[in-house]
Amino acid sequence: MRTCIGCRKRELAADLLRIVARESDTGNGAHSVAIVPDPRRRLPGRGAWLHPVSACLTAAERRRAFGRALRVSGNLDISALEQYLENRHEHS
């Protein structure tokens, strides 16, 4: 059982999407943290779980749950996660 960081409901891991934080260097000395989907559950690092729906993504962003769950701070880029959910919705 895992807990969605958006709605806080407990579900089986198979029903949730694992997300991880990936640090990247922007080239000008600044670091950014990208929140990326991990559908195969293979990426290294601390993970968090989210229902793969936009409502839970919005709730998690509003509650600032990404930083707490993944233990990262600063500006978080969730564009890769938004794109993944958008593409997933179009193909279902």
PyMOL Python script that loads the backbone (N, CA, C, O; Angstrom):
from pymol import cmd

cmd.read_pdbstr("""\
ATOM      1  N   MET A   1       0.837  -1.184   0.000  1.00  0.00           N
ATOM      2  CA  MET A   1       0.000   0.000   0.000  1.00  0.00           C
ATOM      3  C   MET A   1       0.884   1.250   0.000  1.00  0.00           C
ATOM      4  O   MET A   1       1.895   1.321   0.698  1.00  0.00           O
ATOM      5  N   ARG A   2       0.475   2.219  -0.795  1.00  0.00           N
ATOM      6  CA  ARG A   2       1.177   3.492  -0.886  1.00  0.00           C
ATOM      7  C   ARG A   2       0.151   4.618  -0.740  1.00  0.00           C
ATOM      8  O   ARG A   2      -1.046   4.405  -0.931  1.00  0.00           O
ATOM      9  N   THR A   3       0.627   5.803  -0.404  1.00  0.00           N
ATOM     10  CA  THR A   3      -0.252   6.953  -0.227  1.00  0.00           C
ATOM     11  C   THR A   3       0.007   7.970  -1.330  1.00  0.00           C
ATOM     12  O   THR A   3       1.153   8.343  -1.580  1.00  0.00           O
ATOM     13  N   CYS A   4      -1.051   8.413  -1.982  1.00  0.00           N
ATOM     14  CA  CYS A   4      -0.959   9.449  -3.013  1.00  0.00           C
ATOM     15  C   CYS A   4      -0.627  10.775  -2.330  1.00  0.00           C
ATOM     16  O   CYS A   4      -1.282  11.152  -1.358  1.00  0.00           O
ATOM     17  N   ILE A   5       0.388  11.484  -2.834  1.00  0.00           N
ATOM     18  CA  ILE A   5       0.760  12.757  -2.216  1.00  0.00           C
ATOM     19  C   ILE A   5      -0.217  13.877  -2.575  1.00  0.00           C
ATOM     20  O   ILE A   5      -0.150  14.962  -1.998  1.00  0.00           O
ATOM     21  N   GLY A   6      -1.120  13.626  -3.518  1.00  0.00           N
ATOM     22  CA  GLY A   6      -2.120  14.630  -3.879  1.00  0.00           C
ATOM     23  C   GLY A   6      -3.358  14.553  -3.014  1.00  0.00           C
ATOM     24  O   GLY A   6      -3.694  15.514  -2.322  1.00  0.00           O
ATOM     25  N   CYS A   7      -4.041  13.418  -3.047  1.00  0.00           N
ATOM     26  CA  CYS A   7      -5.305  13.270  -2.322  1.00  0.00           C
ATOM     27  C   CYS A   7      -5.150  12.576  -0.975  1.00  0.00           C
ATOM     28  O   CYS A   7      -6.091  12.551  -0.181  1.00  0.00           O
ATOM     29  N   ARG A   8      -3.964  12.009  -0.705  1.00  0.00           N
ATOM     30  CA  ARG A   8      -3.641  11.329   0.549  1.00  0.00           C
ATOM     31  C   ARG A   8      -4.389  10.012   0.743  1.00  0.00           C
ATOM     32  O   ARG A   8      -4.441   9.502   1.862  1.00  0.00           O
ATOM     33  N   LYS A   9      -4.968   9.452  -0.316  1.00  0.00           N
ATOM     34  CA  LYS A   9      -5.644   8.155  -0.213  1.00  0.00           C
ATOM     35  C   LYS A   9      -4.633   7.037  -0.381  1.00  0.00           C
ATOM     36  O   LYS A   9      -3.689   7.148  -1.163  1.00  0.00           O
ATOM     37  N   ARG A  10      -4.839   5.964   0.357  1.00  0.00           N
ATOM     38  CA  ARG A  10      -3.960   4.805   0.274  1.00  0.00           C
ATOM     39  C   ARG A  10      -4.477   3.866  -0.813  1.00  0.00           C
ATOM     40  O   ARG A  10      -5.665   3.546  -0.864  1.00  0.00           O
ATOM     41  N   GLU A  11      -3.565   3.431  -1.679  1.00  0.00           N
ATOM     42  CA  GLU A  11      -3.902   2.537  -2.789  1.00  0.00           C
ATOM     43  C   GLU A  11      -2.786   1.523  -2.958  1.00  0.00           C
ATOM     44  O   GLU A  11      -1.707   1.664  -2.382  1.00  0.00           O
ATOM     45  N   LEU A  12      -3.055   0.509  -3.747  1.00  0.00           N
ATOM     46  CA  LEU A  12      -2.008  -0.425  -4.129  1.00  0.00           C
ATOM     47  C   LEU A  12      -1.018   0.304  -5.033  1.00  0.00           C
ATOM     48  O   LEU A  12      -1.398   1.196  -5.791  1.00  0.00           O
ATOM     49  N   ALA A  13       0.235  -0.077  -4.947  1.00  0.00           N
ATOM     50  CA  ALA A  13       1.273   0.579  -5.750  1.00  0.00           C
ATOM     51  C   ALA A  13       0.975   0.476  -7.246  1.00  0.00           C
ATOM     52  O   ALA A  13       1.349   1.362  -8.014  1.00  0.00           O
ATOM     53  N   ALA A  14       0.312  -0.589  -7.659  1.00  0.00           N
ATOM     54  CA  ALA A  14      -0.006  -0.774  -9.079  1.00  0.00           C
ATOM     55  C   ALA A  14      -0.954   0.307  -9.604  1.00  0.00           C
ATOM     56  O   ALA A  14      -0.989   0.564 -10.807  1.00  0.00           O
ATOM     57  N   ASP A  15      -1.723   0.943  -8.711  1.00  0.00           N
ATOM     58  CA  ASP A  15      -2.681   1.972  -9.120  1.00  0.00           C
ATOM     59  C   ASP A  15      -2.095   3.378  -9.098  1.00  0.00           C
ATOM     60  O   ASP A  15      -2.760   4.333  -9.498  1.00  0.00           O
ATOM     61  N   LEU A  16      -0.858   3.511  -8.634  1.00  0.00           N
ATOM     62  CA  LEU A  16      -0.233   4.821  -8.489  1.00  0.00           C
ATOM     63  C   LEU A  16       0.992   4.945  -9.388  1.00  0.00           C
ATOM     64  O   LEU A  16       1.586   3.947  -9.794  1.00  0.00           O
ATOM     65  N   LEU A  17       1.353   6.175  -9.688  1.00  0.00           N
ATOM     66  CA  LEU A  17       2.536   6.481 -10.489  1.00  0.00           C
ATOM     67  C   LEU A  17       3.657   6.906  -9.551  1.00  0.00           C
ATOM     68  O   LEU A  17       3.469   7.785  -8.711  1.00  0.00           O
ATOM     69  N   ARG A  18       4.820   6.283  -9.694  1.00  0.00           N
ATOM     70  CA  ARG A  18       5.979   6.686  -8.888  1.00  0.00           C
ATOM     71  C   ARG A  18       6.623   7.889  -9.557  1.00  0.00           C
ATOM     72  O   ARG A  18       6.769   7.928 -10.778  1.00  0.00           O
ATOM     73  N   ILE A  19       7.004   8.866  -8.752  1.00  0.00           N
ATOM     74  CA  ILE A  19       7.702  10.044  -9.256  1.00  0.00           C
ATOM     75  C   ILE A  19       8.998  10.209  -8.470  1.00  0.00           C
ATOM     76  O   ILE A  19       9.085   9.819  -7.306  1.00  0.00           O
ATOM     77  N   VAL A  20       9.992  10.784  -9.113  1.00  0.00           N
ATOM     78  CA  VAL A  20      11.282  11.026  -8.466  1.00  0.00           C
ATOM     79  C   VAL A  20      11.770  12.431  -8.821  1.00  0.00           C
ATOM     80  O   VAL A  20      11.324  13.029  -9.800  1.00  0.00           O
ATOM     81  N   ALA A  21      12.684  12.936  -8.017  1.00  0.00           N
ATOM     82  CA  ALA A  21      13.303  14.237  -8.273  1.00  0.00           C
ATOM     83  C   ALA A  21      14.648  14.003  -8.935  1.00  0.00           C
ATOM     84  O   ALA A  21      15.448  13.195  -8.464  1.00  0.00           O
ATOM     85  N   ARG A  22      14.896  14.712 -10.027  1.00  0.00           N
ATOM     86  CA  ARG A  22      16.168  14.612 -10.749  1.00  0.00           C
ATOM     87  C   ARG A  22      16.802  15.995 -10.767  1.00  0.00           C
ATOM     88  O   ARG A  22      16.216  16.947 -11.282  1.00  0.00           O
ATOM     89  N   GLU A  23      17.989  16.101 -10.210  1.00  0.00           N
ATOM     90  CA  GLU A  23      18.694  17.382 -10.222  1.00  0.00           C
ATOM     91  C   GLU A  23      19.425  17.542 -11.543  1.00  0.00           C
ATOM     92  O   GLU A  23      19.963  16.583 -12.098  1.00  0.00           O
ATOM     93  N   SER A  24      19.433  18.776 -12.033  1.00  0.00           N
ATOM     94  CA  SER A  24      20.151  19.054 -13.277  1.00  0.00           C
ATOM     95  C   SER A  24      20.832  20.407 -13.167  1.00  0.00           C
ATOM     96  O   SER A  24      20.355  21.303 -12.471  1.00  0.00           O
ATOM     97  N   ASP A  25      21.936  20.540 -13.853  1.00  0.00           N
ATOM     98  CA  ASP A  25      22.689  21.794 -13.879  1.00  0.00           C
ATOM     99  C   ASP A  25      22.225  22.582 -15.095  1.00  0.00           C
ATOM    100  O   ASP A  25      22.249  22.072 -16.215  1.00  0.00           O
ATOM    101  N   THR A  26      21.806  23.814 -14.879  1.00  0.00           N
ATOM    102  CA  THR A  26      21.287  24.623 -15.983  1.00  0.00           C
ATOM    103  C   THR A  26      22.387  25.270 -16.810  1.00  0.00           C
ATOM    104  O   THR A  26      22.100  25.913 -17.820  1.00  0.00           O
ATOM    105  N   GLY A  27      23.643  25.112 -16.401  1.00  0.00           N
ATOM    106  CA  GLY A  27      24.740  25.658 -17.176  1.00  0.00           C
ATOM    107  C   GLY A  27      25.251  26.985 -16.670  1.00  0.00           C
ATOM    108  O   GLY A  27      26.405  27.331 -16.921  1.00  0.00           O
ATOM    109  N   ASN A  28      24.430  27.738 -15.966  1.00  0.00           N
ATOM    110  CA  ASN A  28      24.870  29.035 -15.446  1.00  0.00           C
ATOM    111  C   ASN A  28      25.178  28.969 -13.952  1.00  0.00           C
ATOM    112  O   ASN A  28      25.154  29.989 -13.263  1.00  0.00           O
ATOM    113  N   GLY A  29      25.462  27.787 -13.464  1.00  0.00           N
ATOM    114  CA  GLY A  29      25.802  27.617 -12.062  1.00  0.00           C
ATOM    115  C   GLY A  29      24.612  27.335 -11.172  1.00  0.00           C
ATOM    116  O   GLY A  29      24.783  26.975 -10.008  1.00  0.00           O
ATOM    117  N   ALA A  30      23.413  27.492 -11.695  1.00  0.00           N
ATOM    118  CA  ALA A  30      22.209  27.235 -10.905  1.00  0.00           C
ATOM    119  C   ALA A  30      21.772  25.787 -11.089  1.00  0.00           C
ATOM    120  O   ALA A  30      21.964  25.187 -12.146  1.00  0.00           O
ATOM    121  N   HIS A  31      21.196  25.262 -10.061  1.00  0.00           N
ATOM    122  CA  HIS A  31      20.676  23.901 -10.128  1.00  0.00           C
ATOM    123  C   HIS A  31      19.157  23.956 -10.110  1.00  0.00           C
ATOM    124  O   HIS A  31      18.563  24.777  -9.410  1.00  0.00           O
ATOM    125  N   SER A  32      18.544  23.092 -10.871  1.00  0.00           N
ATOM    126  CA  SER A  32      17.097  22.986 -10.838  1.00  0.00           C
ATOM    127  C   SER A  32      16.744  21.542 -10.521  1.00  0.00           C
ATOM    128  O   SER A  32      17.531  20.625 -10.754  1.00  0.00           O
ATOM    129  N   VAL A  33      15.566  21.365  -9.996  1.00  0.00           N
ATOM    130  CA  VAL A  33      15.089  20.032  -9.655  1.00  0.00           C
ATOM    131  C   VAL A  33      13.851  19.759 -10.493  1.00  0.00           C
ATOM    132  O   VAL A  33      12.860  20.486 -10.415  1.00  0.00           O
ATOM    133  N   ALA A  34      13.919  18.709 -11.292  1.00  0.00           N
ATOM    134  CA  ALA A  34      12.789  18.317 -12.123  1.00  0.00           C
ATOM    135  C   ALA A  34      12.095  17.124 -11.480  1.00  0.00           C
ATOM    136  O   ALA A  34      12.744  16.164 -11.065  1.00  0.00           O
ATOM    137  N   ILE A  35      10.782  17.194 -11.404  1.00  0.00           N
ATOM    138  CA  ILE A  35       9.982  16.072 -10.916  1.00  0.00           C
ATOM    139  C   ILE A  35       9.581  15.275 -12.149  1.00  0.00           C
ATOM    140  O   ILE A  35       8.885  15.785 -13.027  1.00  0.00           O
ATOM    141  N   VAL A  36      10.022  14.023 -12.211  1.00  0.00           N
ATOM    142  CA  VAL A  36       9.791  13.208 -13.401  1.00  0.00           C
ATOM    143  C   VAL A  36       9.028  11.937 -13.043  1.00  0.00           C
ATOM    144  O   VAL A  36       9.174  11.409 -11.940  1.00  0.00           O
ATOM    145  N   PRO A  37       8.216  11.449 -13.977  1.00  0.00           N
ATOM    146  CA  PRO A  37       7.508  10.190 -13.738  1.00  0.00           C
ATOM    147  C   PRO A  37       8.458   9.006 -13.844  1.00  0.00           C
ATOM    148  O   PRO A  37       9.435   9.043 -14.592  1.00  0.00           O
ATOM    149  N   ASP A  38       8.164   7.974 -13.097  1.00  0.00           N
ATOM    150  CA  ASP A  38       8.951   6.738 -13.125  1.00  0.00           C
ATOM    151  C   ASP A  38       7.987   5.559 -13.258  1.00  0.00           C
ATOM    152  O   ASP A  38       7.822   4.785 -12.314  1.00  0.00           O
ATOM    153  N   PRO A  39       7.345   5.416 -14.436  1.00  0.00           N
ATOM    154  CA  PRO A  39       6.327   4.372 -14.577  1.00  0.00           C
ATOM    155  C   PRO A  39       6.872   2.954 -14.414  1.00  0.00           C
ATOM    156  O   PRO A  39       6.132   2.054 -14.015  1.00  0.00           O
ATOM    157  N   ARG A  40       8.151   2.742 -14.717  1.00  0.00           N
ATOM    158  CA  ARG A  40       8.732   1.398 -14.565  1.00  0.00           C
ATOM    159  C   ARG A  40       9.288   1.161 -13.167  1.00  0.00           C
ATOM    160  O   ARG A  40       9.716   0.055 -12.838  1.00  0.00           O
ATOM    161  N   ARG A  41       9.277   2.211 -12.347  1.00  0.00           N
ATOM    162  CA  ARG A  41       9.746   2.119 -10.954  1.00  0.00           C
ATOM    163  C   ARG A  41      11.196   1.662 -10.872  1.00  0.00           C
ATOM    164  O   ARG A  41      11.539   0.837 -10.025  1.00  0.00           O
ATOM    165  N   ARG A  42      12.040   2.186 -11.736  1.00  0.00           N
ATOM    166  CA  ARG A  42      13.434   1.770 -11.794  1.00  0.00           C
ATOM    167  C   ARG A  42      14.433   2.898 -11.524  1.00  0.00           C
ATOM    168  O   ARG A  42      15.609   2.625 -11.282  1.00  0.00           O
ATOM    169  N   LEU A  43      13.993   4.148 -11.561  1.00  0.00           N
ATOM    170  CA  LEU A  43      14.926   5.259 -11.374  1.00  0.00           C
ATOM    171  C   LEU A  43      15.447   5.275  -9.942  1.00  0.00           C
ATOM    172  O   LEU A  43      14.712   4.959  -9.006  1.00  0.00           O
ATOM    173  N   PRO A  44      16.709   5.641  -9.772  1.00  0.00           N
ATOM    174  CA  PRO A  44      17.275   5.672  -8.419  1.00  0.00           C
ATOM    175  C   PRO A  44      16.767   6.877  -7.630  1.00  0.00           C
ATOM    176  O   PRO A  44      16.289   7.859  -8.198  1.00  0.00           O
ATOM    177  N   GLY A  45      16.880   6.778  -6.347  1.00  0.00           N
ATOM    178  CA  GLY A  45      16.539   7.902  -5.481  1.00  0.00           C
ATOM    179  C   GLY A  45      15.206   7.731  -4.791  1.00  0.00           C
ATOM    180  O   GLY A  45      14.466   6.775  -5.025  1.00  0.00           O
ATOM    181  N   ARG A  46      14.932   8.680  -3.943  1.00  0.00           N
ATOM    182  CA  ARG A  46      13.705   8.669  -3.164  1.00  0.00           C
ATOM    183  C   ARG A  46      12.522   8.896  -4.096  1.00  0.00           C
ATOM    184  O   ARG A  46      12.570   9.766  -4.966  1.00  0.00           O
ATOM    185  N   GLY A  47      11.487   8.134  -3.918  1.00  0.00           N
ATOM    186  CA  GLY A  47      10.302   8.259  -4.746  1.00  0.00           C
ATOM    187  C   GLY A  47       9.089   8.668  -3.932  1.00  0.00           C
ATOM    188  O   GLY A  47       9.072   8.551  -2.707  1.00  0.00           O
ATOM    189  N   ALA A  48       8.088   9.144  -4.630  1.00  0.00           N
ATOM    190  CA  ALA A  48       6.793   9.455  -4.037  1.00  0.00           C
ATOM    191  C   ALA A  48       5.742   8.889  -4.981  1.00  0.00           C
ATOM    192  O   ALA A  48       6.053   8.517  -6.112  1.00  0.00           O
ATOM    193  N   TRP A  49       4.519   8.825  -4.523  1.00  0.00           N
ATOM    194  CA  TRP A  49       3.458   8.175  -5.286  1.00  0.00           C
ATOM    195  C   TRP A  49       2.311   9.135  -5.519  1.00  0.00           C
ATOM    196  O   TRP A  49       1.964   9.936  -4.650  1.00  0.00           O
ATOM    197  N   LEU A  50       1.723   9.044  -6.712  1.00  0.00           N
ATOM    198  CA  LEU A  50       0.678   9.966  -7.123  1.00  0.00           C
ATOM    199  C   LEU A  50      -0.302   9.227  -8.022  1.00  0.00           C
ATOM    200  O   LEU A  50       0.104   8.445  -8.881  1.00  0.00           O
ATOM    201  N   HIS A  51      -1.610   9.481  -7.820  1.00  0.00           N
ATOM    202  CA  HIS A  51      -2.578   8.958  -8.785  1.00  0.00           C
ATOM    203  C   HIS A  51      -2.291   9.634 -10.130  1.00  0.00           C
ATOM    204  O   HIS A  51      -2.054  10.841 -10.163  1.00  0.00           O
ATOM    205  N   PRO A  52      -2.306   8.900 -11.214  1.00  0.00           N
ATOM    206  CA  PRO A  52      -1.975   9.502 -12.516  1.00  0.00           C
ATOM    207  C   PRO A  52      -3.135  10.296 -13.117  1.00  0.00           C
ATOM    208  O   PRO A  52      -3.542  10.047 -14.252  1.00  0.00           O
ATOM    209  N   VAL A  53      -3.657  11.240 -12.361  1.00  0.00           N
ATOM    210  CA  VAL A  53      -4.744  12.113 -12.815  1.00  0.00           C
ATOM    211  C   VAL A  53      -4.384  13.555 -12.479  1.00  0.00           C
ATOM    212  O   VAL A  53      -3.654  13.814 -11.522  1.00  0.00           O
ATOM    213  N   SER A  54      -4.894  14.481 -13.265  1.00  0.00           N
ATOM    214  CA  SER A  54      -4.526  15.883 -13.081  1.00  0.00           C
ATOM    215  C   SER A  54      -5.028  16.458 -11.763  1.00  0.00           C
ATOM    216  O   SER A  54      -4.403  17.368 -11.219  1.00  0.00           O
ATOM    217  N   ALA A  55      -6.142  15.949 -11.232  1.00  0.00           N
ATOM    218  CA  ALA A  55      -6.665  16.466  -9.961  1.00  0.00           C
ATOM    219  C   ALA A  55      -5.679  16.232  -8.824  1.00  0.00           C
ATOM    220  O   ALA A  55      -5.480  17.112  -7.987  1.00  0.00           O
ATOM    221  N   CYS A  56      -5.069  15.072  -8.784  1.00  0.00           N
ATOM    222  CA  CYS A  56      -4.093  14.779  -7.728  1.00  0.00           C
ATOM    223  C   CYS A  56      -2.805  15.566  -7.948  1.00  0.00           C
ATOM    224  O   CYS A  56      -2.164  15.981  -6.983  1.00  0.00           O
ATOM    225  N   LEU A  57      -2.423  15.773  -9.196  1.00  0.00           N
ATOM    226  CA  LEU A  57      -1.244  16.588  -9.495  1.00  0.00           C
ATOM    227  C   LEU A  57      -1.463  18.015  -9.002  1.00  0.00           C
ATOM    228  O   LEU A  57      -0.585  18.599  -8.368  1.00  0.00           O
ATOM    229  N   THR A  58      -2.630  18.571  -9.294  1.00  0.00           N
ATOM    230  CA  THR A  58      -2.959  19.925  -8.860  1.00  0.00           C
ATOM    231  C   THR A  58      -2.983  20.028  -7.339  1.00  0.00           C
ATOM    232  O   THR A  58      -2.471  20.991  -6.768  1.00  0.00           O
ATOM    233  N   ALA A  59      -3.580  19.030  -6.686  1.00  0.00           N
ATOM    234  CA  ALA A  59      -3.647  19.032  -5.220  1.00  0.00           C
ATOM    235  C   ALA A  59      -2.254  18.948  -4.610  1.00  0.00           C
ATOM    236  O   ALA A  59      -1.959  19.646  -3.640  1.00  0.00           O
ATOM    237  N   ALA A  60      -1.401  18.105  -5.169  1.00  0.00           N
ATOM    238  CA  ALA A  60      -0.040  17.961  -4.649  1.00  0.00           C
ATOM    239  C   ALA A  60       0.746  19.256  -4.828  1.00  0.00           C
ATOM    240  O   ALA A  60       1.514  19.648  -3.949  1.00  0.00           O
ATOM    241  N   GLU A  61       0.554  19.912  -5.956  1.00  0.00           N
ATOM    242  CA  GLU A  61       1.249  21.175  -6.203  1.00  0.00           C
ATOM    243  C   GLU A  61       0.745  22.253  -5.245  1.00  0.00           C
ATOM    244  O   GLU A  61       1.540  23.014  -4.693  1.00  0.00           O
ATOM    245  N   ARG A  62      -0.561  22.320  -5.048  1.00  0.00           N
ATOM    246  CA  ARG A  62      -1.159  23.310  -4.160  1.00  0.00           C
ATOM    247  C   ARG A  62      -0.696  23.113  -2.711  1.00  0.00           C
ATOM    248  O   ARG A  62      -0.457  24.085  -1.994  1.00  0.00           O
ATOM    249  N   ARG A  63      -0.572  21.860  -2.288  1.00  0.00           N
ATOM    250  CA  ARG A  63      -0.154  21.535  -0.925  1.00  0.00           C
ATOM    251  C   ARG A  63       1.365  21.570  -0.744  1.00  0.00           C
ATOM    252  O   ARG A  63       1.866  21.390   0.366  1.00  0.00           O
ATOM    253  N   ARG A  64       2.095  21.802  -1.837  1.00  0.00           N
ATOM    254  CA  ARG A  64       3.571  21.772  -1.823  1.00  0.00           C
ATOM    255  C   ARG A  64       4.082  20.427  -1.322  1.00  0.00           C
ATOM    256  O   ARG A  64       5.045  20.358  -0.559  1.00  0.00           O
ATOM    257  N   ALA A  65       3.426  19.371  -1.759  1.00  0.00           N
ATOM    258  CA  ALA A  65       3.744  18.026  -1.285  1.00  0.00           C
ATOM    259  C   ALA A  65       4.988  17.442  -1.944  1.00  0.00           C
ATOM    260  O   ALA A  65       5.624  16.560  -1.367  1.00  0.00           O
ATOM    261  N   PHE A  66       5.351  17.904  -3.127  1.00  0.00           N
ATOM    262  CA  PHE A  66       6.504  17.330  -3.831  1.00  0.00           C
ATOM    263  C   PHE A  66       7.789  17.511  -3.030  1.00  0.00           C
ATOM    264  O   PHE A  66       8.547  16.560  -2.839  1.00  0.00           O
ATOM    265  N   GLY A  67       8.027  18.713  -2.570  1.00  0.00           N
ATOM    266  CA  GLY A  67       9.245  18.992  -1.820  1.00  0.00           C
ATOM    267  C   GLY A  67       9.342  18.182  -0.540  1.00  0.00           C
ATOM    268  O   GLY A  67      10.403  17.651  -0.212  1.00  0.00           O
ATOM    269  N   ARG A  68       8.233  18.089   0.184  1.00  0.00           N
ATOM    270  CA  ARG A  68       8.238  17.331   1.438  1.00  0.00           C
ATOM    271  C   ARG A  68       8.416  15.845   1.191  1.00  0.00           C
ATOM    272  O   ARG A  68       9.219  15.196   1.861  1.00  0.00           O
ATOM    273  N   ALA A  69       7.680  15.303   0.244  1.00  0.00           N
ATOM    274  CA  ALA A  69       7.724  13.856   0.003  1.00  0.00           C
ATOM    275  C   ALA A  69       9.075  13.410  -0.551  1.00  0.00           C
ATOM    276  O   ALA A  69       9.570  12.336  -0.209  1.00  0.00           O
ATOM    277  N   LEU A  70       9.663  14.236  -1.402  1.00  0.00           N
ATOM    278  CA  LEU A  70      10.924  13.864  -2.043  1.00  0.00           C
ATOM    279  C   LEU A  70      12.142  14.450  -1.329  1.00  0.00           C
ATOM    280  O   LEU A  70      13.283  14.195  -1.716  1.00  0.00           O
ATOM    281  N   ARG A  71      11.888  15.228  -0.296  1.00  0.00           N
ATOM    282  CA  ARG A  71      12.953  15.850   0.505  1.00  0.00           C
ATOM    283  C   ARG A  71      13.891  16.698  -0.351  1.00  0.00           C
ATOM    284  O   ARG A  71      15.113  16.566  -0.284  1.00  0.00           O
ATOM    285  N   VAL A  72      13.290  17.563  -1.149  1.00  0.00           N
ATOM    286  CA  VAL A  72      14.041  18.518  -1.963  1.00  0.00           C
ATOM    287  C   VAL A  72      13.465  19.910  -1.711  1.00  0.00           C
ATOM    288  O   VAL A  72      12.328  20.045  -1.261  1.00  0.00           O
ATOM    289  N   SER A  73      14.247  20.929  -2.001  1.00  0.00           N
ATOM    290  CA  SER A  73      13.770  22.294  -1.812  1.00  0.00           C
ATOM    291  C   SER A  73      14.100  23.121  -3.042  1.00  0.00           C
ATOM    292  O   SER A  73      14.822  22.677  -3.935  1.00  0.00           O
ATOM    293  N   GLY A  74      13.563  24.321  -3.072  1.00  0.00           N
ATOM    294  CA  GLY A  74      13.801  25.214  -4.191  1.00  0.00           C
ATOM    295  C   GLY A  74      12.674  25.142  -5.202  1.00  0.00           C
ATOM    296  O   GLY A  74      11.605  24.594  -4.933  1.00  0.00           O
ATOM    297  N   ASN A  75      12.935  25.706  -6.368  1.00  0.00           N
ATOM    298  CA  ASN A  75      11.940  25.687  -7.439  1.00  0.00           C
ATOM    299  C   ASN A  75      11.915  24.310  -8.080  1.00  0.00           C
ATOM    300  O   ASN A  75      12.947  23.784  -8.497  1.00  0.00           O
ATOM    301  N   LEU A  76      10.739  23.741  -8.151  1.00  0.00           N
ATOM    302  CA  LEU A  76      10.579  22.410  -8.720  1.00  0.00           C
ATOM    303  C   LEU A  76       9.897  22.519 -10.072  1.00  0.00           C
ATOM    304  O   LEU A  76       8.898  23.224 -10.219  1.00  0.00           O
ATOM    305  N   ASP A  77      10.433  21.829 -11.045  1.00  0.00           N
ATOM    306  CA  ASP A  77       9.890  21.824 -12.403  1.00  0.00           C
ATOM    307  C   ASP A  77       9.055  20.562 -12.587  1.00  0.00           C
ATOM    308  O   ASP A  77       9.594  19.455 -12.623  1.00  0.00           O
ATOM    309  N   ILE A  78       7.741  20.730 -12.703  1.00  0.00           N
ATOM    310  CA  ILE A  78       6.871  19.561 -12.866  1.00  0.00           C
ATOM    311  C   ILE A  78       6.387  19.410 -14.306  1.00  0.00           C
ATOM    312  O   ILE A  78       5.448  18.658 -14.564  1.00  0.00           O
ATOM    313  N   SER A  79       7.014  20.112 -15.244  1.00  0.00           N
ATOM    314  CA  SER A  79       6.554  20.078 -16.638  1.00  0.00           C
ATOM    315  C   SER A  79       6.638  18.675 -17.235  1.00  0.00           C
ATOM    316  O   SER A  79       5.758  18.291 -18.006  1.00  0.00           O
ATOM    317  N   ALA A  80       7.670  17.901 -16.901  1.00  0.00           N
ATOM    318  CA  ALA A  80       7.781  16.537 -17.435  1.00  0.00           C
ATOM    319  C   ALA A  80       6.642  15.669 -16.924  1.00  0.00           C
ATOM    320  O   ALA A  80       6.117  14.832 -17.659  1.00  0.00           O
ATOM    321  N   LEU A  81       6.261  15.861 -15.684  1.00  0.00           N
ATOM    322  CA  LEU A  81       5.152  15.107 -15.101  1.00  0.00           C
ATOM    323  C   LEU A  81       3.827  15.523 -15.731  1.00  0.00           C
ATOM    324  O   LEU A  81       2.989  14.674 -16.036  1.00  0.00           O
ATOM    325  N   GLU A  82       3.637  16.825 -15.926  1.00  0.00           N
ATOM    326  CA  GLU A  82       2.422  17.313 -16.583  1.00  0.00           C
ATOM    327  C   GLU A  82       2.309  16.754 -17.999  1.00  0.00           C
ATOM    328  O   GLU A  82       1.231  16.332 -18.417  1.00  0.00           O
ATOM    329  N   GLN A  83       3.415  16.749 -18.734  1.00  0.00           N
ATOM    330  CA  GLN A  83       3.429  16.226 -20.102  1.00  0.00           C
ATOM    331  C   GLN A  83       3.098  14.739 -20.117  1.00  0.00           C
ATOM    332  O   GLN A  83       2.334  14.282 -20.968  1.00  0.00           O
ATOM    333  N   TYR A  84       3.664  13.988 -19.189  1.00  0.00           N
ATOM    334  CA  TYR A  84       3.405  12.551 -19.100  1.00  0.00           C
ATOM    335  C   TYR A  84       1.918  12.293 -18.857  1.00  0.00           C
ATOM    336  O   TYR A  84       1.321  11.444 -19.521  1.00  0.00           O
ATOM    337  N   LEU A  85       1.319  13.014 -17.916  1.00  0.00           N
ATOM    338  CA  LEU A  85      -0.100  12.811 -17.613  1.00  0.00           C
ATOM    339  C   LEU A  85      -0.982  13.218 -18.787  1.00  0.00           C
ATOM    340  O   LEU A  85      -1.996  12.574 -19.059  1.00  0.00           O
ATOM    341  N   GLU A  86      -0.596  14.291 -19.483  1.00  0.00           N
ATOM    342  CA  GLU A  86      -1.355  14.731 -20.654  1.00  0.00           C
ATOM    343  C   GLU A  86      -1.307  13.671 -21.754  1.00  0.00           C
ATOM    344  O   GLU A  86      -2.338  13.342 -22.341  1.00  0.00           O
ATOM    345  N   ASN A  87      -0.124  13.138 -22.035  1.00  0.00           N
ATOM    346  CA  ASN A  87       0.019  12.100 -23.057  1.00  0.00           C
ATOM    347  C   ASN A  87      -0.711  10.829 -22.659  1.00  0.00           C
ATOM    348  O   ASN A  87      -1.321  10.172 -23.503  1.00  0.00           O
ATOM    349  N   ARG A  88      -0.654  10.481 -21.398  1.00  0.00           N
ATOM    350  CA  ARG A  88      -1.326   9.273 -20.905  1.00  0.00           C
ATOM    351  C   ARG A  88      -2.836   9.409 -21.075  1.00  0.00           C
ATOM    352  O   ARG A  88      -3.518   8.457 -21.454  1.00  0.00           O
ATOM    353  N   HIS A  89      -3.351  10.612 -20.787  1.00  0.00           N
ATOM    354  CA  HIS A  89      -4.789  10.860 -20.907  1.00  0.00           C
ATOM    355  C   HIS A  89      -5.232  10.791 -22.371  1.00  0.00           C
ATOM    356  O   HIS A  89      -6.314  10.283 -22.666  1.00  0.00           O
ATOM    357  N   GLU A  90      -4.407  11.297 -23.285  1.00  0.00           N
ATOM    358  CA  GLU A  90      -4.754  11.282 -24.709  1.00  0.00           C
ATOM    359  C   GLU A  90      -4.802   9.864 -25.264  1.00  0.00           C
ATOM    360  O   GLU A  90      -5.593   9.577 -26.162  1.00  0.00           O
ATOM    361  N   HIS A  91      -3.957   8.968 -24.734  1.00  0.00           N
ATOM    362  CA  HIS A  91      -3.873   7.613 -25.266  1.00  0.00           C
ATOM    363  C   HIS A  91      -4.808   6.631 -24.584  1.00  0.00           C
ATOM    364  O   HIS A  91      -4.849   5.459 -24.958  1.00  0.00           O
ATOM    365  N   SER A  92      -5.558   7.085 -23.593  1.00  0.00           N
ATOM    366  CA  SER A  92      -6.460   6.141 -22.916  1.00  0.00           C
ATOM    367  C   SER A  92      -7.882   6.285 -23.384  1.00  0.00           C
ATOM    368  O   SER A  92      -8.763   5.566 -22.913  1.00  0.00           O
TER     369      SER A  92
END
""", "prot")
cmd.dss("prot")
cmd.show_as("cartoon", "prot")
cmd.util.cbc("prot")
cmd.orient("prot")
